[in-house]
Amino acid sequence: MSTTEQSRVVWTPSPETREQSRMGRFKASLEQQGYGPFTDYHALHQWSIEHLDVFWQQVWDFCGLVCDTPADTVLGSREMPGAQWFPGMKLNFAANLLRMAEGDHADSEAVVAHCETRPVLRRSYRRLKADVGALEAFLRSKGVQQGDRVAGIVTNGYEAIVGMLAATSMGAIWSSASPDFGVGAINDRFGQIEPAALITVNGYGYGGKVFRRQDEFAELVAQLPSLKCVVSIPQLPDGEPLAGDKVTTWDDALAAGGGEAPSFVPLPPDHPVYILYSSGTTGKPKCIVHGSAGILVNHAKELMLHGDVGPDDRFLYFTTCGWMMWNWQVSALMTGAAVVTVDGSPGYPDISMLWEVVASERITHFGTSAKFLAGCRKAEIRPARDLDQSHLRVIFSTGSPLLPEDYDWVYSDGAPAVLLGSIAGGTDICGCFVGACPLLPVRRGEIQCRFLGVDAVAYGDDGKPVSEGRGELVCRQPLPSMPVRFWNDPAGERYRSAYFDTFPGVWAHGDFIEFTEHGGAIIYGRSDATLNPGGVRIGTAEIYRQVETIAEVADSLVVGRQVEGDVEIVLLLVPAPGHQLTGELTKTLRQRIREGASPRHVPKHILAVSDIPYTRSGKKVELAVARLLNGSARSDNRDALANPEALDSIRETLAEAGLLAPDQ
């Protein structure tokens, strides 16, 4: 495929969008104050990284964020790691997310919760604030204090949002996991942070099935001696709450604290608000601590400026509470938008379900994964024809690189009028390095731009920016939402090792990326999973782009096998229903990869497997399979996988093919 075809424009903002979007108004506001003028978005971006102090203060003011005590300066220290953001400021994270709970907007919808096991629940900003105050009062009555951890085993619904806001209002730290995690995986996380309170469902529904978890979660409570109280959510209304003398039901907890207002304790800017976790596929997850001011101002920029989310909007991001997109989604409350949550299977009762919610709830901003959009394309559904999309303006996609063919599907059968915003970042920054912008065209197969205030470039192995082509995604200047620290890492050694060992003083994110001549970006996969046949670096996503557009292929995984100082590419694929890996299909795959990528991309081995392993946040687990192939002694944490049995099946397939390392 030609470069021109790859990067052709598939969506262009209207003059009204350029002027009236929040990004357009932000640009105009800066110019009115004497900054600029900015010929285009890329000039604005360059200014933002050259004047970090001014830029981030302007974001704070334009987005209407609130604090109790203003900062002495914006950036006290630029050193990485260790940058000091907004020193001297006192603020409360929850107060900012609930700032629309007073005045004319108070009775507007704040949260609309859909799930498989309960009726749709609708709550206004006024009611949300009241419930936050009640739960905070209950937690305080049980001895929970500022700095304590409040953990949630929660579904993506109303109670998770109330729990987080109640915790952060009082200065406690919120950390959550999805209820489909195994008890071992949850304990690997919460056991490290020693929570004072646990808010947990009694089970969940998924794909039309009910999973009762109260007995298992009661066992987990016994493994967390730090707990002072447990709140049991009736996610399964006909199920029993957790048993135990520390347990209070959700309704009783709110009744006990009823009538109390949130305290909104003013706190320093780096006071922890969230603890998120690395995937933990090779051991216990790293506990990543995020500060309140940094998350707040960065999410304001991403949602309000880049996403153009405001008080008249309705925002749905399909996620679980074990993925950072949940934290990103909840920050939309600061904009005054209605946050519409969906818990359950995105394919139940069929793959059109989410699109039907988008239509019925008049969603303006719909967020999902690249994998989901690929599934819609393969299922040949046509929501653009069959459903009302008159309100929909933006689709966000993340989790993995979005294939060019999925841009085609969105702009033909999916939602042709929308800005398709492929965004990329990670749990590490609880945000994005690159993504969407309402001032720019969308080009097929490309992420639109670097985000404002993000000094992102591609580095070569020599630690210098590459003039063209691919390299390591790095960030050369501080970003407010970089972690304040790792939990139980007092000297900061693990933190420095995770991001700053490769290029001292520069954040190395671990993605293999190319920045295009248009100022856009293409991500080719994780840099630690890149292949190196014949000394040429190849991103795994380059092969997925060819393989996963073939109708006979349902899913695939690419890894490298080390042989005599070189690398052989091994392609594992799951045939689509009704198909098998035949000689003809193998020939088609090799030809497609050779013509669409290069001869160096063609796999040495192509094998059929029954399933591909994924993390619980929906990412392919390439490294675990590579370790199988290459005899690494490093063990994998099976509890971190959504489907660990897939590894067992792959091990058998590799053994039968004679590819398994001798000690495996």
Salt bridges, closest charged atoms under 4 A:
GLU5 OE2 - ARG8 NE 3.21
GLU31 OE2 - LYS27 NZ 3.48
ASP53 OD1 - ARG78 NH2 2.58
GLU102 OE2 - LYS129 NZ 2.37
ASP107 OD1 - ARG126 NE 2.86
GLU109 OE2 - ARG122 NH1 3.27
GLU109 OE1 - ARG314 NH2 3.00
ASP131 OD2 - ARG127 NE 3.11
GLU136 OE2 - ARG140 NE 2.88
ASP148 OD2 - LYS228 NZ 3.71
GLU159 OE2 - ARG118 NH1 2.98
GLU216 OE1 - ARG213 NE 2.76
ASP238 OD2 - ARG212 NH2 3.45
ASP308 OD1 - ARG22 NH1 2.91
ASP308 OD2 - ARG393 NH2 3.37
ASP313 OD1 - ARG393 NH1 2.62
GLU361 OE2 - HIS114 NE2 2.76
GLU361 OE2 - ARG122 NH2 2.75
GLU361 OE1 - ARG314 NH2 2.80
ASP386 OD1 - ARG385 NE 2.69
GLU405 OE2 - ARG444 NH2 3.94
ASP406 OD1 - ARG377 NE 2.41
ASP408 OD1 - ARG8 NH2 3.42
ASP408 OD1 - ARG444 NE 2.73
ASP413 OD1 - ARG382 NE 3.33
GLU446 OE2 - HIS518 ND1 3.24
ASP455 OD1 - ARG476 NH2 3.08
ASP461 OD1 - ARG537 NH1 3.85
GLU472 OE2 - ARG537 NH2 3.50
ASP511 OD1 - ARG526 NH1 3.02
GLU514 OE1 - ARG470 NE 3.82
GLU517 OE2 - HIS518 NE2 3.83
GLU542 OE1 - ARG470 NH1 2.53
GLU542 OE1 - HIS601 NE2 2.97
GLU548 OE2 - LYS620 NZ 2.39
ASP555 OD1 - LYS620 NZ 3.16
GLU568 OE1 - ARG561 NH1 3.13
GLU568 OE1 - HIS605 NE2 2.93
ASP636 OD1 - ARG627 NH2 2.30
ASP648 OD2 - ARG638 NH2 2.89
ASP648 OD1 - ARG651 NH1 3.43
